[in-house]
Amino acid sequence: MSRVLVVAAHPDDEVLGVAGTIAKHVKKQDECYALILGEGITARGEKRALFDGKEQESLQKDAKTSANVIGYKDIVFEGLPDVRFDGLELLDIVKIVQRHFFRLKPDIVYTHHYGDLNIDHRLTYEAVLCACRPVTGWYPDELLCFETPSSTEWNFGRKEQSFFPNIFVDITDTLEKKLEAMKCYRSEIREYPHPRSIEALKAISMKWGSTVNVKYAEAFEQIYKIC
């Protein structure tokens, strides 16, 4: 049995790129946890201080419902300012991630891709990578990056940081769990052709599945693995 941690910047990121794979981990009786660093949603208002806290509470409630669908053992919210991680000291974000690493001691960590358009995603990756360095008392055995639809594919102008997956997970038997989990996010799900629509998520899974001759798949870029 492995212990798995998904470190995501915003609520719904833990579903978009990795939920089918996490559902497979759960089927194998692995312990799966989600750490959500940012608030999500507050960047949509004119000013963060004026944002309605009830919407934030509703988003977290949806995240917990979604996590139950997938089978996460726990989901934790740190509440960092949405799309404003660049206003924080990177070390502060690293220390948050490290605290949860030491608490959970995951064997496998999934997080955002380093080339994503969203600044919170990129800084989440940087913080996770720093926290994974084998210079502390404990560190995970494997680190993988997932794609986040509406961010990863929009890294125009940074070809050297494009998403080039080298790990593919067959999620043919767990795709419906992923789609069901996404439907729980009432404020985040969109109508097709938006990348966060049910149809688009299914199409993305079909694309990666066809790459490796399965019906549906999720794709990952493996950063390192210690065997």
C-alpha positions in Angstrom: 0.0 0.0 0.0 1.3 3.4 -1.0 0.5 6.8 0.4 -0.3 9.4 -2.3 -0.5 13.2 -2.0 -1.8 15.6 -4.7 -0.6 19.1 -4.1 -2.8 21.5 -6.1 -3.0 25.3 -6.3 -6.8 25.6 -6.4 -10.0 23.5 -5.7 -10.8 21.4 -8.8 -7.2 21.1 -9.9 -7.0 17.9 -8.0 -9.7 16.6 -10.3 -8.8 18.0 -13.7 -5.5 16.3 -14.3 -5.3 13.4 -11.9 -8.7 12.2 -10.5 -8.9 9.1 -12.7 -5.4 8.0 -11.5 -6.2 8.7 -7.9 -9.4 6.7 -8.2 -7.2 3.8 -9.4 -4.9 4.3 -6.4 -7.9 4.1 -4.2 -9.0 0.9 -5.9 -5.6 -0.6 -5.0 -6.3 0.5 -1.4 -3.6 3.2 -1.5 -4.1 6.1 1.0 -4.8 9.3 -1.0 -4.7 12.9 0.2 -5.2 16.3 -1.4 -3.5 19.5 -0.3 -5.1 22.6 -1.8 -2.8 25.6 -1.3 -4.9 28.5 -2.7 -8.4 29.8 -2.1 -9.6 29.6 -5.7 -12.4 31.9 -7.0 -11.5 35.1 -5.1 -9.4 36.4 -8.1 -12.7 36.8 -10.0 -13.9 39.7 -7.9 -12.8 43.3 -8.2 -10.9 43.1 -4.9 -10.1 40.1 -2.8 -11.1 41.8 0.4 -14.6 42.4 -0.9 -15.2 38.9 -2.0 -18.2 37.1 -0.5 -16.9 34.5 2.0 -20.0 32.3 1.4 -18.9 31.6 -2.1 -15.5 30.4 -0.7 -17.3 28.2 1.8 -19.5 26.8 -1.0 -16.4 26.0 -3.1 -14.7 24.1 -0.3 -17.9 22.2 0.4 -18.0 21.2 -3.3 -14.3 20.2 -3.0 -15.1 17.9 -0.1 -18.0 16.3 -1.9 -15.8 15.8 -5.0 -13.1 14.3 -2.8 -15.5 11.8 -1.4 -16.5 10.7 -4.9 -12.9 10.0 -5.8 -12.0 8.4 -2.5 -9.5 10.9 -1.0 -8.9 10.1 2.6 -8.7 13.8 3.4 -8.5 17.2 1.6 -6.9 20.2 3.3 -7.2 23.8 2.4 -4.4 26.3 3.2 -6.2 29.4 1.8 -3.4 31.3 0.1 -4.6 34.3 -2.0 -5.9 33.2 -5.4 -3.7 33.9 -8.4 -1.5 35.9 -6.1 1.1 33.4 -5.0 3.8 35.6 -6.6 3.1 38.1 -3.8 4.3 35.6 -1.3 7.8 34.5 -0.3 8.4 31.2 -2.0 10.0 29.9 1.2 6.7 30.4 3.0 4.9 28.2 0.4 7.7 25.6 0.7 7.3 25.4 4.4 3.6 24.8 4.1 4.2 21.9 1.7 7.0 20.5 3.9 4.7 20.5 6.9 2.3 18.3 5.1 5.1 16.1 3.8 6.3 15.5 7.3 2.8 14.9 8.5 1.7 12.5 5.8 5.0 11.1 4.5 3.6 10.3 1.0 5.5 7.9 -1.2 4.1 9.5 -4.4 3.4 13.2 -5.0 1.4 14.6 -8.0 1.5 18.3 -8.7 1.2 21.0 -11.4 3.4 21.2 -14.4 6.2 23.7 -14.3 5.2 25.3 -17.6 1.6 26.2 -16.8 0.2 29.6 -17.7 -1.2 30.1 -14.2 1.4 31.6 -11.8 0.0 29.8 -8.8 0.5 26.5 -10.6 4.1 27.3 -11.4 4.9 28.4 -7.9 3.1 25.3 -6.5 5.5 23.2 -8.6 8.5 25.2 -7.4 7.5 24.8 -3.8 6.9 21.1 -4.1 10.2 20.5 -5.9 12.0 22.4 -3.2 10.2 20.4 -0.5 11.1 17.1 -2.3 14.9 17.7 -2.2 16.6 14.7 -0.5 18.3 16.9 2.1 15.7 16.7 4.8 14.7 14.0 7.2 12.1 12.7 4.8 11.1 13.0 1.1 8.9 11.2 -1.3 10.1 8.4 -3.7 8.4 9.8 -6.8 7.2 13.2 -8.2 5.0 13.5 -11.2 3.4 16.5 -12.9 -0.1 16.5 -14.3 -1.7 18.8 -16.9 -4.4 21.3 -15.9 -6.9 22.0 -18.7 -7.2 25.8 -19.4 -3.6 26.3 -18.1 -1.1 23.8 -19.3 -2.0 24.0 -23.0 -1.8 27.8 -22.8 1.9 28.1 -22.2 2.5 29.8 -25.6 5.9 31.3 -26.0 7.6 28.8 -23.6 8.2 25.9 -25.9 11.1 24.6 -23.7 8.5 24.3 -20.9 5.8 22.4 -22.8 4.1 19.4 -21.3 5.9 16.3 -22.6 4.3 13.3 -20.7 6.2 10.1 -20.3 3.9 8.2 -18.0 0.4 7.2 -19.1 -2.3 5.7 -16.8 -5.2 3.8 -18.2 -8.3 5.3 -16.6 -10.9 3.5 -18.7 -12.5 2.0 -15.6 -12.3 5.2 -13.5 -13.1 8.0 -16.0 -16.8 8.1 -14.9 -15.6 8.7 -11.3 -13.5 11.7 -12.5 -16.4 13.2 -14.5 -18.8 12.7 -11.5 -16.2 14.4 -9.2 -15.9 17.4 -11.6 -19.7 17.8 -11.7 -19.6 18.4 -7.9 -17.8 21.8 -8.6 -20.8 23.9 -9.4 -18.9 27.2 -9.7 -16.0 25.7 -11.7 -17.5 23.4 -14.3 -18.2 25.0 -17.7 -20.1 24.3 -20.9 -18.4 22.8 -23.9 -16.1 23.8 -25.6 -14.5 25.2 -22.4 -11.6 22.9 -21.3 -13.3 22.4 -17.9 -16.4 21.0 -19.5 -17.3 17.3 -19.1 -17.1 16.8 -22.9 -13.6 18.4 -23.1 -12.3 16.3 -20.1 -13.5 13.2 -21.8 -11.9 14.2 -25.1 -8.6 14.9 -23.4 -8.7 11.4 -21.9 -9.5 9.9 -25.3 -6.5 11.8 -26.8 -4.0 10.5 -24.3 -5.7 7.0 -24.4 -5.2 6.9 -28.2 -1.5 7.7 -27.6 -0.9 4.4 -25.8 -3.7 2.3 -27.4 -6.2 2.4 -24.5 -9.7 4.0 -24.5 -9.0 6.7 -21.9 -5.8 7.8 -20.1 -4.3 10.5 -18.0 -0.8 11.7 -18.8 2.1 12.7 -16.5 5.6 14.0 -16.7 7.7 12.1 -14.3 10.3 14.5 -12.6 12.1 11.8 -10.7 11.7 8.4 -9.1 13.9 6.8 -6.4 13.9 3.0 -6.7 
